[in-house]
């Protein structure tokens, strides 16, 4: 079987490579390489110190370690921030960037700063939990098209998230508009993309795709998510 694309999958805050388990089989069945990645300080890598640039380097190092080419880099939620930075740094290894209901990296701005309150509540939660963003309770996941079993699985697998990765600023080596990219908007979470995404789409730089599910489609709609990723790989 010929592998034509290498998917590098990076889940959002508090999650690890395990979050992609239901998507991986669909992508591998189509003949592609699939490389789910756990970022430093999370899941099976708990205890590894991490700041924002640590997570960027985690992605770059994995691509280089495996000598991957034709990379479709997928960042979900928080992971859009390090993935968006890493995409430019892997150079011609990148085939496409896919951001799944994700935050965008903005030069000099942290993930926390992109919150409606400027990150005040998030920073307070981190400060009150020994430098980590606490894991969420089951109620956090309600209204996102998840079954009780799926919610229980996410809660059980989640780990506290290293706070510095959320409060340290992004460093862009080139404009996001220069990246070949698709933004996947989960419609139960928001009916319209935020202003930064909308501008990239309106200017013709990025493609926008909607999926009628909530913020965690790798659990709620794994087959549909895989089909969108496979379609992107074929572009």
Secondary structure, DSSP 8 states (H G I E B T S, - for coil): -----EEEEE--TT--GGGGHHHHHHHHHTT-EEEEE--TTSGGGTT----HHHHHHHHHHHHHHTT--SEEEEEETTHHHHHHHHHHHTGGGEEEEEEES----BBTB-TGGGSTTTTHHHHHHHHTTTTEE----GGGGTTSS--HHHHHHHHHH---EETHHHHS-B--SS-GGGS-EEEEEETTT-SS--HHHHHHHHTTSEEEEEESS-S-HHHHSHHHHHHHHHHHHT-
